[in-house]
Amino acid sequence: MKKPIIRPILKIDNPHIARVIRKVLIEFGVPKVGTAYADKGLDALYEAYQKPRAIYFVIELDGHIIGGGGIAKLDNCDENICELQKMYFLEEARGLGLGIKIINRCLQKAKDFMFESCYLETMTYMKAAQKLYLKNDFGYIDGPIGNTGHYSCPVHMLKKL
């Protein structure tokens, strides 16, 4: 097996990363409404991140996309806060330290983009993800910031950059 490659998303990655995200969401029983599953831009992530202060990384292994994650300004928020977005990994990508690598790349970009804080939303039962976020100095907050449209995600976390 080759070493996984982490790189910025390309247009040709769109259907592959959309498939990965939907597969993981289904695997975890995430509601299809009020989560990333229903996002209009899910099938065009490359295009969605072609804006200032935004980047999405994919993880490629043996020519296949096995995960990804991105950073962009938090929607509907006047503060200088970005959001860690659409960070999902297929089962074969988990436990390899790729989550920490994606988070580190995203947080470094967030600092480069001069954001002051990073926000994320997740599901209560995604315990492994929350453990990873806590290890990276994200803390729980009482409610949502901005309006991502992900009203079915009850866990909100924030990290000062």
N, C-alpha and C positions, 0 to 999 in steps of 0.2 A: 504494500500500500504506500502510495506517495504521501508527502506532507501536504496538509490542507493549505490552500492559498486564500488569503483574505485580500480582497481588492474592491475598489469602487464598482458599483453596479454599471452594467452596460445594457443598452436597449435590448439586446438578444437574451438577456437574463429574465426579462419581464415574466414570461409564462412559467418559467422554472421556479422563481422565488414565490410567485403567487400560489403555485401548486404546493410548495413547501409550507407556506403559512397556513393555507386552508387545511392541509393534512394534519398539521400540529394542532390547530384549533379543534378540529373534529376529534382527534385522538384524546384531547383533554375535555371534551364535552362542553366547549365554550359555546354560549348562545350565538346564533348566527346574526342576531339583530343587536345593535348597540355595542358591537365589538369591531375589531379590525376586519373580521370576516365580511362585513357589509360595506367596508370602505369603498367608495367609488374609484379611488385611485389604485386599488390593490393590483389590478391587471396592468397598470402602467406606472410602476414604482420608479423606473428610470426617469420618466418625465416629471413625476411628482417631486423629485429631488433636484431638478434643474432650476434652482432658485438660490438666491443669496443665503449664506449661512445654513446650508443644508447639505448632507451627504448620506448616502446609504452604502453599506458594505455588504458584499456577499462572501460566502465561504464556498470555495470550489474544491472538490476532492475527486480525483480521477475523472475530470471532465464533467462532473455533476454538481449542481448547486445543492448544498446540504443545510444551509442556514444563512442568516443575515441579521442586520440590525442597522438602525440609522439615527440621525439626529437632525432636528429642524426646530425653528421657532415654534413655541407653543401656540396653537390656534386660539384666537379670541382672548388674548391676554396682553395687556398693555405693559406688563413688566418685562424685563430682559431675561426671560426664562426660555430655555429650550426643552424639548421633550425627547426622551429616549424612545424610539418608535420601532414597532414591528420587529422585535428581536425574538426570533424563533429558530429552533434547530430540530432537524430530524433526529430520530432516536439514535442513529449511528454517529451523530455529531456530539451527543451529550457525554459528559464525563471526560472529555479530552482537553479541557482548559480553554475551549474556544469561546465560551461565554465571557470569560474575563478578558480575553483578547479583543473581542468586539466592543465590550464596555470601555476598555482602555482607549481604543482607537476613537470611539465616539466621544468620550469625555475630553480627550486631547483636542479633538476638532472643536468641541463646544468651547473650550478655553481659547483656542485660536480664533474662533468667531466672536470672542469677547462676551459670551453669555455669563450671567452672574449665578444662575442656578440651573439645575436639570431636574425635570419632573418626569414621572412615569406612572402608568396605571397598569394594574394586573388583576388577576382573579385570586380569590381567597385560597383556593386549593392548589395554586401553583407555588407550592412551598419551596421547591428547589430554586426557582427563579428568585423568590423573595430572599432566600438565604444568600444568594449571589449578590443581590442588590445591597443587602445589609452589610455584607463584607466589604462593599465598595462605598461605604459611608452614606448610603441613602437612608433616610429615616421616614417613618410613617407620619403622615399628616392626616388631619381630621376629615378632609373632604377634597373634592376636585378643585383644580385651578384651571382657568380658561374654560374652553368648551370643545373637547375633542370629538364629541358625538358618541363616545364610548360609555354611555350611561349604564351599561351592564357590567362594567368593571368597578367593583367596590373597593379595591385597595389602591390607595394613592400614596406616593412616596416622593421625597424631594431631597436633593443634595446641593449644598452650596459649593460653588466652584472656586 
